[in-house]
Amino acid sequence: MQESKIILTPIPQSNGAIKNRPKIVLRKMPKFQDLLVCGVSTQLKQYIPNFDEIISPNDADFESSSLTKSFRYPTKLSNRHS
């Protein structure tokens, strides 16, 4: 798994269903090869000020991100075993 790649991971929903949701791989952790990931969403209407960060096509590094449209992501991170 390569850093900066977007992957899909199963996430439980509030109704009990499991859906694959996109995550950005931030780092492959040493020793156990766990992945440090960050969830992303295209639901910009759910943006939370001082918590989420918007990734926009206007950003200088957007083209190198491999994203195709605007995303928001929380500034808090989660760890998911690969």
C-alpha positions in Angstrom: 0.0 0.0 0.0 1.5 3.3 -1.1 1.3 6.5 0.9 -1.0 9.2 -0.5 -3.2 6.6 -2.3 -6.9 6.6 -1.9 -8.4 3.3 -0.6 -11.8 2.0 0.3 -12.4 0.6 3.7 -15.6 -0.8 5.2 -17.2 1.6 7.8 -20.4 0.8 9.9 -23.2 3.3 9.2 -25.7 4.6 11.7 -28.4 2.2 10.4 -26.1 -0.8 10.9 -25.2 -1.2 7.2 -21.5 -1.5 6.2 -20.4 0.8 3.3 -17.0 1.2 1.7 -15.7 4.7 2.3 -12.7 6.5 0.9 -9.5 7.0 3.0 -6.2 8.6 2.1 -3.2 6.5 3.2 -1.0 8.9 5.2 1.7 6.5 6.3 2.5 2.8 6.5 3.6 2.4 10.1 6.8 0.5 10.9 7.0 -2.9 12.6 3.4 -4.2 12.1 2.7 -2.4 8.7 -0.5 -0.8 10.0 -1.9 2.0 7.9 -2.4 5.6 9.2 -5.4 6.8 7.2 -7.6 9.8 7.1 -11.3 9.7 5.9 -12.4 11.9 3.1 -15.9 12.9 1.9 -17.4 14.9 -1.0 -20.2 16.1 1.3 -18.9 19.7 1.5 -22.3 20.8 3.0 -21.3 18.8 6.1 -18.1 20.9 6.6 -17.3 21.6 10.2 -15.2 24.8 10.8 -12.1 24.3 12.8 -12.3 20.6 12.4 -12.5 19.7 8.7 -10.1 20.8 5.9 -11.2 21.3 2.3 -9.1 20.0 -0.5 -10.0 22.1 -3.6 -9.1 22.1 -7.3 -7.8 25.7 -6.6 -5.1 24.3 -4.2 -1.6 24.3 -5.6 -1.0 20.6 -4.9 -4.5 19.4 -6.0 -3.3 18.0 -9.3 -0.7 15.8 -7.6 -3.3 14.5 -5.1 -5.0 12.2 -7.6 -8.4 13.5 -6.5 -10.9 14.4 -9.2 -13.2 16.9 -7.2 -13.3 18.8 -4.0 -13.2 16.7 -0.7 -13.3 17.5 2.9 -11.4 15.6 5.5 -11.3 15.8 9.3 -8.1 17.0 10.9 -8.4 14.1 13.4 -6.9 10.8 12.3 -7.7 7.1 12.7 -5.5 4.0 12.5 -6.7 1.0 10.6 -4.8 -2.3 10.3 -4.1 -3.2 6.7 
